[in-house]
Amino acid sequence: MPKRKGRPVLHTATVLTLLAGSAYFTYELRQEQAAKAPAVQSVTDGLSTAGKATGKQTWERLNGPARSVLRDAGGAVVATFTDGARTATLKGPSRTFSEPANTTSRVVTDDWVRLMPEPWTKGAETQQWFKDWFKEFKGSEQDDIFAYAFQYVQGAPVKKDAEGTPYAGDAVFGPFKPDGVDRLEQNDFYDYLGKPYTFRNGTTMSPHPERYRALDCSGFMRMVWGYRARFPLMATNALGDGLARSADGMARAKTGVDIIKLQGPSPWYTRPANIDVLQPGDLLFFKMDHRTGNHIDHVALYLGLDTDGHRVFISSRKEVNGPTMGDKGGASRIDGNGFYAGLFRSAKRL
């Protein structure tokens, strides 16, 4: 793969292939799909219209975190945009995400998590870039962040770009270490692809052949958000700008918005007392291993509530050897007193 300055340029056919690829998940559309959101008709700022039928769509400003929400004619929230973040959550047709091989948990959701071209600011709904973006994606069923994520779970079919490179399909966490027990970490998206990748700052990183089709926890997030959704990526935790290389780098970076800040004394920090501020699509960070000192050492993607009412996530894990929302090694929940719930420490919205 030749070196390129700045963001790598994908062939047109490759881009079309990435956009057209459908997600690997159990996909169920309700018989009566949600109506497409009509054009914005009015804006309110400051006075809450929550839960009130106004007869028209309205914009509302909320705090904790600072954000703008779009409500439908009945007062229900149909889109959420957080100040400083490019992540938007839009309501759309209902989908069911499941992974029967590893869990009985099922997520039935009408949330579609998408990446805007610019970070949100107060009043951005009046700007042309947003109007163009919203017109394209309101009600859209194009693959979103959730769809991308489930294209790497166990049994996900291989998808190839125009050059024949697999860009989706069942991923492993990483190969075994020489001890034959633990698995190697530091498996990034370019290891999965098996090709060198040149970042926007000009740094080129080459894959390790033995790590082909492997994604560790942060590599999985970089594949989904960066290579697939095109969020800027750092080459390492220190080189470039965008999403950092490791879970600790992501958790501590200024990139995105800290929804739940890291608190308490190191090296273990404190479990958050209130997680109600979380929104589907948030990055979740965990402190799991005393051997890593004060470093945050696991990152996951928050999916929202499952059908049993638990707050669940998907991440790449050693126990399942790859991306999973499963229960092996601990249920993928951050509520209650389970393994991952007790080690949850902070959250970020990109």
MILO-638125 format. One record per residue (C-alpha): residue number from 1; residue in one letter; z, x, y. Coordinates in pm, 1 decimal, always signed. Each point is the difference from the previous one (the first is absolute). Example, Ala and Ser with C-alpha at 12.3 -4.5 7.8 and 13.67 -1.06 7.14 Angstrom:
REM residues 2
+-----+------+----------+----------+----------+
|  nr | rest |       zz |       xx |       yy |
+-----+------+----------+----------+----------+
|   1 |    A |   +780.0 |  +1230.0 |   -450.0 |
|   2 |    S |    -66.0 |   +137.0 |   +344.0 |
+-----+------+----------+----------+----------+
***
This chain:
REM residues 350
+-----+------+----------+----------+----------+
|  nr | rest |       zz |       xx |       yy |
+-----+------+----------+----------+----------+
|   1 |    M |     +0.0 |     +0.0 |     +0.0 |
|   2 |    P |   -101.4 |   +167.6 |   +326.6 |
|   3 |    K |   +251.8 |    +57.6 |   +274.1 |
|   4 |    R |    -15.8 |   -234.7 |   +292.5 |
|   5 |    K |   +168.0 |     +4.9 |   +334.7 |
|   6 |    G |   +226.5 |   -291.3 |    +80.2 |
|   7 |    R |    +20.4 |   -302.9 |   -224.8 |
|   8 |    P |   -233.9 |    +34.6 |   -300.3 |
|   9 |    V |   -314.9 |   -204.8 |    +38.6 |
|  10 |    L |    -61.0 |   -227.6 |   -295.8 |
|  11 |    H |   -351.5 |    -98.6 |   -100.4 |
|  12 |    T |    -88.5 |   -352.9 |   +100.8 |
|  13 |    A |    -34.7 |   -100.6 |   -363.5 |
|  14 |    T |   +345.6 |   +142.5 |    -71.2 |
|  15 |    V |   +159.2 |   -198.9 |   +280.6 |
|  16 |    L |   -166.6 |   -316.5 |   -120.5 |
|  17 |    T |   +124.1 |    +69.9 |   -350.0 |
|  18 |    L |   +358.4 |    +47.3 |   +122.9 |
|  19 |    L |     -8.7 |   -319.5 |   +201.8 |
|  20 |    A |   -165.4 |   -202.9 |   -269.6 |
|  21 |    G |   +228.5 |   +110.1 |   -284.4 |
|  22 |    S |   +227.1 |   -283.6 |   -103.2 |
|  23 |    A |   +369.3 |    +54.5 |    -77.0 |
|  24 |    Y |   +134.5 |    +36.8 |   -349.4 |
|  25 |    F |   +265.5 |   -265.6 |    -23.3 |
|  26 |    T |    +47.9 |   -349.2 |   -133.0 |
|  27 |    Y |   -175.2 |   -188.1 |   +276.4 |
|  28 |    E |    +60.0 |   -372.1 |    +38.8 |
|  29 |    L |   -122.6 |   -206.4 |   +292.6 |
|  30 |    R |   +175.7 |   -328.9 |    +53.2 |
|  31 |    Q |   -228.3 |   -301.3 |    -41.4 |
|  32 |    E |    +62.3 |    -90.5 |   +359.1 |
|  33 |    Q |    -38.8 |   +325.4 |   +190.7 |
|  34 |    A |   +166.1 |    +58.0 |   +332.7 |
|  35 |    A |   -213.6 |   -113.6 |   +291.0 |
|  36 |    K |   -165.5 |   +273.9 |   +203.6 |
|  37 |    A |   +186.5 |    +77.4 |   +320.4 |
|  38 |    P |   -167.2 |   -159.1 |   +304.5 |
|  39 |    A |    -62.4 |   +189.6 |   +321.3 |
|  40 |    V |   +297.6 |    +84.2 |   +219.3 |
|  41 |    Q |    +54.6 |   -276.6 |   +251.6 |
|  42 |    S |   +305.8 |    +96.6 |   +199.0 |
|  43 |    V |   +260.3 |   +270.2 |    +45.1 |
|  44 |    T |   +375.8 |    -31.9 |    +42.2 |
|  45 |    D |   +229.7 |   +288.9 |    +80.7 |
|  46 |    G |   +376.3 |     -8.6 |     -3.7 |
|  47 |    L |    +64.9 |   -364.3 |    -88.6 |
|  48 |    S |    +20.1 |    -53.8 |   -373.2 |
|  49 |    T |   -211.0 |   -270.9 |   -160.4 |
|  50 |    A |   +121.3 |    +85.4 |   -350.5 |
|  51 |    G |    -36.3 |   -290.6 |   -238.4 |
|  52 |    K |   -122.7 |   -239.0 |   +268.6 |
|  53 |    A |   -329.9 |   -183.7 |    -34.3 |
|  54 |    T |   -183.5 |    +67.0 |   +326.3 |
|  55 |    G |   -345.4 |   -126.1 |    -97.3 |
|  56 |    K |   -156.2 |   +338.9 |    +73.3 |
|  57 |    Q |    +33.0 |   +363.3 |   -101.4 |
|  58 |    T |   +246.0 |   +202.9 |   +203.5 |
|  59 |    W |   +100.6 |   +361.6 |    +38.8 |
|  60 |    E |   +368.0 |    +88.5 |    +14.4 |
|  61 |    R |   +190.0 |   +321.5 |    +74.4 |
|  62 |    L |   +293.6 |    +85.6 |   -225.8 |
|  63 |    N |   +245.0 |   +288.4 |    -20.9 |
|  64 |    G |   +158.5 |   +201.0 |   -280.3 |
|  65 |    P |   -258.9 |   +154.9 |    -26.6 |
|  66 |    A |   -205.9 |    -79.2 |   +309.9 |
|  67 |    R |   -301.7 |   -194.2 |   -121.3 |
|  68 |    S |   -248.1 |   -275.9 |    +71.3 |
|  69 |    V |    -42.3 |   -289.4 |   -241.0 |
|  70 |    L |   -276.7 |   -258.1 |     -9.9 |
|  71 |    R |   +109.2 |   -351.1 |    -98.5 |
|  72 |    D |   -221.4 |   -281.2 |   -119.0 |
|  73 |    A |     -1.6 |   -354.1 |   +132.6 |
|  74 |    G |   +299.4 |    -84.5 |   -216.8 |
|  75 |    G |   +208.8 |   +293.7 |   +122.2 |
|  76 |    A |    -35.9 |   +214.5 |   -313.2 |
|  77 |    V |    -65.3 |   +374.0 |    +39.7 |
|  78 |    V |   -355.5 |    +89.3 |   -104.4 |
|  79 |    A |    -10.5 |   +362.9 |   +118.7 |
|  80 |    T |   +247.1 |   +270.1 |   +104.3 |
|  81 |    F |    -71.8 |   +310.2 |   +210.2 |
|  82 |    T |   +271.8 |   +260.4 |    +64.8 |
|  83 |    D |     +5.5 |   +212.0 |   +316.5 |
|  84 |    G |   -102.2 |   +358.2 |    -81.0 |
|  85 |    A |   -131.1 |    -83.7 |   -347.8 |
|  86 |    R |   -354.0 |    -44.1 |   -128.4 |
|  87 |    T |   +113.1 |   -213.2 |   -293.5 |
|  88 |    A |    -65.1 |   -372.5 |    +37.5 |
|  89 |    T |   +108.5 |   -273.2 |   -239.0 |
|  90 |    L |   -234.3 |   -300.0 |     -7.4 |
|  91 |    K |    +34.8 |   -323.6 |   -194.1 |
|  92 |    G |   -285.0 |    -79.6 |   -236.3 |
|  93 |    P |    -81.8 |   -137.2 |   -344.5 |
|  94 |    S |   +280.5 |    +31.2 |   -253.0 |
|  95 |    R |    -17.4 |   +282.2 |   -256.5 |
|  96 |    T |   +208.6 |    +94.4 |   -301.1 |
|  97 |    F |    +80.6 |   +363.6 |    -73.6 |
|  98 |    S |   +140.2 |    +83.2 |   -340.7 |
|  99 |    E |    +28.8 |   +289.4 |   -244.5 |
| 100 |    P |    +77.3 |   -157.3 |   -338.6 |
| 101 |    A |     +8.1 |   +335.0 |   -183.0 |
| 102 |    N |   +306.3 |   +115.0 |   +195.4 |
| 103 |    T |   +177.9 |   -302.2 |   +149.1 |
| 104 |    T |    +30.8 |   -376.9 |     -3.4 |
| 105 |    S |    +21.8 |     +1.1 |   +381.2 |
| 106 |    R |   -279.7 |   -183.5 |   +181.2 |
| 107 |    V |    -73.9 |     -4.5 |   +372.9 |
| 108 |    V |   -177.7 |   -311.2 |   +126.2 |
| 109 |    T |    -81.3 |    +59.7 |   +364.1 |
| 110 |    D |   -223.4 |   -118.4 |   +282.3 |
| 111 |    D |    +69.2 |   +319.4 |   +197.2 |
| 112 |    W |   -297.6 |   +231.1 |    +52.0 |
| 113 |    V |    +93.5 |   +345.3 |   +134.3 |
| 114 |    R |   -269.1 |   +161.6 |   +213.3 |
| 115 |    L |    -42.0 |   +300.9 |   +223.4 |
| 116 |    M |   -106.9 |    -50.0 |   +361.6 |
| 117 |    P |   -213.0 |   +261.4 |   +178.2 |
| 118 |    E |   +271.3 |    +58.0 |   +263.1 |
| 119 |    P |   +379.8 |    -30.1 |    +17.8 |
| 120 |    W |   +119.1 |   -335.1 |   +129.7 |
| 121 |    T |   +130.8 |    -35.9 |   +355.2 |
| 122 |    K |   +132.4 |   -300.9 |   +186.9 |
| 123 |    G |   -294.5 |   -207.1 |   +122.0 |
| 124 |    A |   -253.5 |   +161.9 |   -236.2 |
| 125 |    E |   -118.7 |   -347.3 |   -103.7 |
| 126 |    T |   -198.3 |    -10.4 |   +324.9 |
| 127 |    Q |   -178.7 |   +331.6 |    -64.6 |
| 128 |    Q |   -353.8 |     +8.7 |   -133.0 |
| 129 |    W |    +71.7 |   +240.7 |   -288.0 |
| 130 |    F |   +253.3 |   -243.6 |   -140.3 |
| 131 |    K |   -218.2 |   -306.9 |    +49.1 |
| 132 |    D |   -281.2 |   +170.0 |   -191.7 |
| 133 |    W |   +233.1 |   +115.9 |   -279.1 |
| 134 |    F |   +175.6 |   -336.2 |    -34.2 |
| 135 |    K |   -327.9 |   -188.1 |    -12.5 |
| 136 |    E |   -107.1 |   +217.5 |   -293.8 |
| 137 |    F |   +321.8 |    -16.5 |   -201.5 |
| 138 |    K |   +166.6 |   -337.5 |    +60.5 |
| 139 |    G |    -40.1 |   -186.4 |   -325.9 |
| 140 |    S |   -185.9 |   +295.5 |   -152.1 |
| 141 |    E |    +28.3 |    +72.0 |   -371.7 |
| 142 |    Q |   -116.7 |   +359.9 |    +29.1 |
| 143 |    D |   +228.1 |   +242.2 |   -184.4 |
| 144 |    D |   +321.9 |    +66.7 |   +190.5 |
| 145 |    I |   +284.6 |   +250.0 |    -51.1 |
| 146 |    F |   +146.4 |   -198.3 |   -291.1 |
| 147 |    A |   -338.8 |    -22.6 |   -169.8 |
| 148 |    Y |    -52.5 |   +374.8 |    +33.1 |
| 149 |    A |   +347.1 |    +75.4 |   -141.8 |
| 150 |    F |    -53.2 |   -203.3 |   -316.8 |
| 151 |    Q |   -327.1 |   +179.4 |    -71.9 |
| 152 |    Y |   +207.3 |   +296.1 |   -132.9 |
| 153 |    V |   +246.4 |   -169.7 |   -237.2 |
| 154 |    Q |    -10.6 |    +32.5 |   -378.3 |
| 155 |    G |   -328.8 |   -129.3 |   -137.7 |
| 156 |    A |   -174.9 |    -30.5 |   +336.6 |
| 157 |    P |   -377.0 |    +46.9 |    -51.7 |
| 158 |    V |   -175.1 |   +306.7 |   +136.5 |
| 159 |    K |   -208.7 |    -47.0 |   +315.0 |
| 160 |    K |   -245.4 |   +267.9 |   +110.1 |
| 161 |    D |   -165.1 |    +71.7 |   +332.4 |
| 162 |    A |   -368.9 |    +68.5 |    +50.9 |
| 163 |    E |    +51.6 |   +367.2 |    -92.0 |
| 164 |    G |   +158.6 |    -93.6 |   -332.5 |
| 165 |    T |   +352.7 |    +95.3 |   +102.5 |
| 166 |    P |   +271.6 |   -236.1 |   -131.7 |
| 167 |    Y |   +194.0 |   -123.2 |   +304.6 |
| 168 |    A |   +204.6 |   -268.4 |   -180.0 |
| 169 |    G |   +131.4 |    -61.1 |   -348.5 |
| 170 |    D |   +312.6 |    +59.3 |   -208.7 |
| 171 |    A |   +188.2 |   +294.4 |   +152.8 |
| 172 |    V |   +270.0 |   +218.3 |   -156.2 |
| 173 |    F |   +297.3 |   +142.9 |   +189.4 |
| 174 |    G |    -75.5 |   +352.6 |   -113.3 |
| 175 |    P |    -23.9 |   +234.4 |   -299.4 |
| 176 |    F |   +304.2 |   +126.3 |   -189.9 |
| 177 |    K |   +175.8 |   +314.3 |   +110.5 |
| 178 |    P |    +21.2 |   +285.6 |   -253.8 |
| 179 |    D |   +327.5 |   -148.1 |   -129.4 |
| 180 |    G |   -193.4 |   -301.3 |   -126.2 |
| 181 |    V |   +260.8 |   -235.9 |   +146.9 |
| 182 |    D |    -32.6 |    -20.6 |   +378.1 |
| 183 |    R |   -329.6 |    -54.5 |   +183.4 |
| 184 |    L |   -159.7 |   +204.0 |   +276.6 |
| 185 |    E |    +17.8 |   -144.0 |   +350.8 |
| 186 |    Q |   -211.8 |    +73.3 |   +309.6 |
| 187 |    N |   -300.1 |   -188.6 |   -135.0 |
| 188 |    D |   -198.8 |   -116.0 |   +301.0 |
| 189 |    F |   -302.2 |   -227.7 |    +32.0 |
| 190 |    Y |   -246.7 |   +290.9 |    -10.3 |
| 191 |    D |   +152.0 |   +103.3 |   -335.7 |
| 192 |    Y |    -76.3 |   -350.0 |   -126.5 |
| 193 |    L |   -356.9 |    +25.1 |   +132.1 |
| 194 |    G |    -51.0 |   +350.9 |   -133.9 |
| 195 |    K |   -175.8 |   +109.7 |   +318.6 |
| 196 |    P |    +90.8 |   +211.2 |   +303.8 |
| 197 |    Y |    +81.5 |   -200.0 |   +312.0 |
| 198 |    T |    -30.1 |   +112.3 |   +362.5 |
| 199 |    F |   +251.0 |   -160.1 |   +235.5 |
| 200 |    R |    -55.8 |    -87.0 |   +364.9 |
| 201 |    N |   +156.7 |   +328.0 |   +118.0 |
| 202 |    G |   -251.7 |   +198.9 |   -208.4 |
| 203 |    T |   +240.0 |    +94.8 |   -281.7 |
| 204 |    T |   -158.6 |    -25.1 |   -344.2 |
| 205 |    M |   +220.1 |    -62.7 |   -303.2 |
| 206 |    S |   -129.0 |    +58.7 |   -352.6 |
| 207 |    P |   +105.8 |   -197.5 |   -307.9 |
| 208 |    H |   +182.8 |   +140.8 |   -301.4 |
| 209 |    P |   -216.1 |    -73.9 |   -307.1 |
| 210 |    E |   +304.4 |    -73.9 |   -217.1 |
| 211 |    R |   +106.8 |   -271.9 |   +247.8 |
| 212 |    Y |   -325.7 |   -197.3 |    -18.2 |
| 213 |    R |    +56.9 |   -378.3 |    +29.3 |
| 214 |    A |   +366.1 |    +64.0 |    +95.2 |
| 215 |    L |   +191.4 |   -145.0 |   +295.4 |
| 216 |    D |   +367.9 |    +63.3 |    +69.2 |
| 217 |    C |   +192.1 |   -250.1 |   +214.6 |
| 218 |    S |   -117.9 |   +130.6 |   +337.9 |
| 219 |    G |   -345.9 |    +84.6 |   -133.9 |
| 220 |    F |    -31.6 |   -364.0 |   -106.9 |
| 221 |    M |    +84.3 |   -119.3 |   +353.1 |
| 222 |    R |   -246.4 |   +249.5 |   +149.0 |
| 223 |    M |   -272.3 |   -122.4 |   -235.4 |
| 224 |    V |    +60.7 |   -365.5 |    +91.1 |
| 225 |    W |    +59.9 |    +33.9 |   +374.2 |
| 226 |    G |   -203.2 |   +310.6 |    +73.1 |
| 227 |    Y |   -297.2 |    +50.1 |   -229.2 |
| 228 |    R |    -55.2 |   -372.0 |    -58.6 |
| 229 |    A |   +116.8 |   -169.8 |   +322.3 |
| 230 |    R |    -86.2 |   +302.6 |   +222.4 |
| 231 |    F |   +338.6 |    +57.4 |   +162.8 |
| 232 |    P |     +5.7 |   +360.2 |   +136.0 |
| 233 |    L |   +147.6 |   +254.7 |   -240.1 |
| 234 |    M |   +174.8 |   +332.3 |    +55.0 |
| 235 |    A |   -107.3 |   +285.8 |   -223.9 |
| 236 |    T |   +367.4 |    +86.3 |    -53.8 |
| 237 |    N |   +328.3 |    -99.1 |   +162.3 |
| 238 |    A |    -78.1 |   +247.6 |   +279.8 |
| 239 |    L |   -378.6 |    +13.6 |    +36.9 |
| 240 |    G |   -194.7 |   -271.5 |   +181.7 |
| 241 |    D |   +105.1 |   -348.1 |   +107.8 |
| 242 |    G |    +43.6 |   -327.9 |   -184.0 |
| 243 |    L |   +174.9 |    -82.1 |   -325.7 |
| 244 |    A |   +196.8 |   +299.8 |   -126.8 |
| 245 |    R |    -35.3 |   +150.4 |   -348.2 |
| 246 |    S |   +344.7 |    -71.5 |   -148.4 |
| 247 |    A |   +240.1 |   -295.0 |     -9.0 |
| 248 |    D |   +245.8 |   +195.4 |   +216.1 |
| 249 |    G |   -275.5 |    +89.2 |   +246.6 |
| 250 |    M |   -106.1 |   -365.0 |    +26.0 |
| 251 |    A |   +356.5 |   -123.6 |    +43.8 |
| 252 |    R |    +83.0 |   +242.2 |   +281.6 |
| 253 |    A |   -333.3 |     +2.1 |   +185.3 |
| 254 |    K |    -63.4 |   -178.3 |   +328.8 |
| 255 |    T |   -306.3 |   -162.5 |   -157.3 |
| 256 |    G |    +47.7 |   -376.2 |    -21.3 |
| 257 |    V |   +310.6 |   -199.3 |    +88.9 |
| 258 |    D |   +342.5 |    +49.6 |   -158.6 |
| 259 |    I |    +95.0 |   -350.7 |   -111.8 |
| 260 |    I |   +316.5 |   +116.6 |   -176.3 |
| 261 |    K |   +115.5 |   +337.7 |   +127.7 |
| 262 |    L |   +146.7 |   +271.0 |   -218.0 |
| 263 |    Q |   +375.8 |     -9.7 |    +54.4 |
| 264 |    G |   +321.4 |   +151.9 |   -125.8 |
| 265 |    P |   +101.7 |   +354.2 |    -96.2 |
| 266 |    S |   -239.9 |   +219.7 |   -194.6 |
| 267 |    P |    -84.6 |    +78.5 |   -269.2 |
| 268 |    W |    +33.8 |   -352.7 |   -140.4 |
| 269 |    Y |     -7.6 |   -210.1 |   +319.3 |
| 270 |    T |    +92.9 |   -370.6 |     -0.6 |
| 271 |    R |   -151.3 |   -303.0 |   -165.9 |
| 272 |    P |   -118.5 |   -248.5 |   +268.3 |
| 273 |    A |   +229.6 |   -298.4 |    +45.6 |
| 274 |    N |   -277.3 |   -235.2 |   +116.7 |
| 275 |    I |   -352.2 |     -1.1 |   -144.6 |
| 276 |    D |   -114.3 |   -334.6 |   +140.2 |
| 277 |    V |   -220.0 |   +176.7 |   +258.3 |
| 278 |    L |   -238.0 |   +123.7 |   -270.0 |
| 279 |    Q |   -356.5 |   -126.3 |     -6.0 |
| 280 |    P |   -257.5 |    +26.0 |   -281.9 |
| 281 |    G |   -184.1 |   +330.4 |    +37.3 |
| 282 |    D |   +298.4 |   +203.2 |   +123.6 |
| 283 |    L |    +61.2 |   +345.8 |   -145.5 |
| 284 |    L |   +336.3 |    +24.7 |   -178.5 |
| 285 |    F |   +186.3 |   +330.6 |    -35.2 |
| 286 |    F |   +256.9 |   +101.6 |   -261.0 |
| 287 |    K |   +247.7 |   +284.4 |    -55.7 |
| 288 |    M |     -2.9 |    +59.2 |   -376.2 |
| 289 |    D |    +61.4 |   +362.6 |    -92.0 |
| 290 |    H |   +291.4 |   +224.1 |   +100.1 |
| 291 |    R |   -216.0 |   +304.4 |    -73.6 |
| 292 |    T |   -217.3 |    -70.1 |   +305.7 |
| 293 |    G |   +287.8 |    +49.6 |   +245.3 |
| 294 |    N |    -23.2 |   -231.0 |   +299.8 |
| 295 |    H |   -366.5 |    -86.5 |    -65.0 |
| 296 |    I |   -119.4 |   -354.2 |    -52.6 |
| 297 |    D |   -181.8 |    +21.0 |   -333.0 |
| 298 |    H |   -170.9 |   -329.8 |    -80.7 |
| 299 |    V |   -228.0 |   -240.4 |   +189.6 |
| 300 |    A |   -121.9 |   -346.4 |    -97.0 |
| 301 |    L |   -203.7 |   -292.2 |   +136.4 |
| 302 |    Y |   +194.9 |   -320.8 |    +65.4 |
| 303 |    L |   -164.2 |   -308.9 |   -150.7 |
| 304 |    G |   +244.4 |   -270.6 |   +111.4 |
| 305 |    L |   +172.8 |   -255.6 |   -222.4 |
| 306 |    D |    -89.8 |    -55.2 |   -363.3 |
| 307 |    T |    +14.4 |   -342.0 |   -164.9 |
| 308 |    D |   +366.9 |    +58.4 |    -86.4 |
| 309 |    G |    +86.4 |    +63.8 |   +364.7 |
| 310 |    H |    +46.2 |   +377.8 |    -30.2 |
| 311 |    R |   -129.2 |   +250.1 |   +256.2 |
| 312 |    V |   -242.8 |   +215.2 |   -197.6 |
| 313 |    F |   -226.1 |   +301.5 |    +51.5 |
| 314 |    I |   -269.8 |   +209.3 |   -162.3 |
| 315 |    S |    +15.8 |   +379.5 |    -24.4 |
| 316 |    S |   -119.1 |   +288.3 |   -217.1 |
| 317 |    R |   +277.4 |   +103.8 |   -236.7 |
| 318 |    K |    +56.1 |   +257.0 |   -273.0 |
| 319 |    E |   +146.9 |   -245.7 |   -250.5 |
| 320 |    V |   -315.2 |   -212.6 |    -21.6 |
| 321 |    N |   -216.2 |   +302.3 |    +82.6 |
| 322 |    G |   -179.8 |   -159.2 |   +291.9 |
| 323 |    P |     -1.4 |   -285.3 |   +253.1 |
| 324 |    T |   +206.2 |   -299.6 |   -110.8 |
| 325 |    M |   +206.7 |   -297.6 |   +111.0 |
| 326 |    G |   +167.8 |    +17.0 |   -341.1 |
| 327 |    D |   +353.1 |    +28.4 |   -128.8 |
| 328 |    K |    -10.1 |   +318.8 |   -208.2 |
| 329 |    G |   +250.2 |   +242.7 |   +150.8 |
| 330 |    G |   +141.2 |   -275.5 |   +221.9 |
| 331 |    A |   -126.0 |   -334.1 |   +129.6 |
| 332 |    S |   -224.6 |    +25.2 |   +306.5 |
| 333 |    R |   +246.7 |   -189.4 |   +219.3 |
| 334 |    I |   +185.9 |    +90.6 |   +315.9 |
| 335 |    D |   +238.5 |   -295.9 |     -6.7 |
| 336 |    G |   +303.4 |    -25.2 |   -228.1 |
| 337 |    N |   +172.7 |   +299.3 |   -154.8 |
| 338 |    G |   -273.2 |   +147.0 |   -219.0 |
| 339 |    F |   -109.8 |   +363.8 |    -14.8 |
| 340 |    Y |   -257.7 |     -2.0 |   +278.1 |
| 341 |    A |   +193.7 |   -247.8 |   +212.9 |
| 342 |    G |   +295.0 |   +237.4 |    +10.2 |
| 343 |    L |   -219.7 |   +294.1 |   +103.3 |
| 344 |    F |   -204.4 |   -177.7 |   +271.2 |
| 345 |    R |    +51.8 |   +166.8 |   +339.2 |
| 346 |    S |   -261.4 |    -82.5 |   +268.1 |
| 347 |    A |   -332.0 |   -172.1 |    +77.1 |
| 348 |    K |   -302.3 |    +58.5 |   +221.8 |
| 349 |    R |   -291.7 |   -216.5 |   +116.0 |
| 350 |    L |   -320.8 |   +202.2 |    +47.6 |
+-----+------+----------+----------+----------+
***
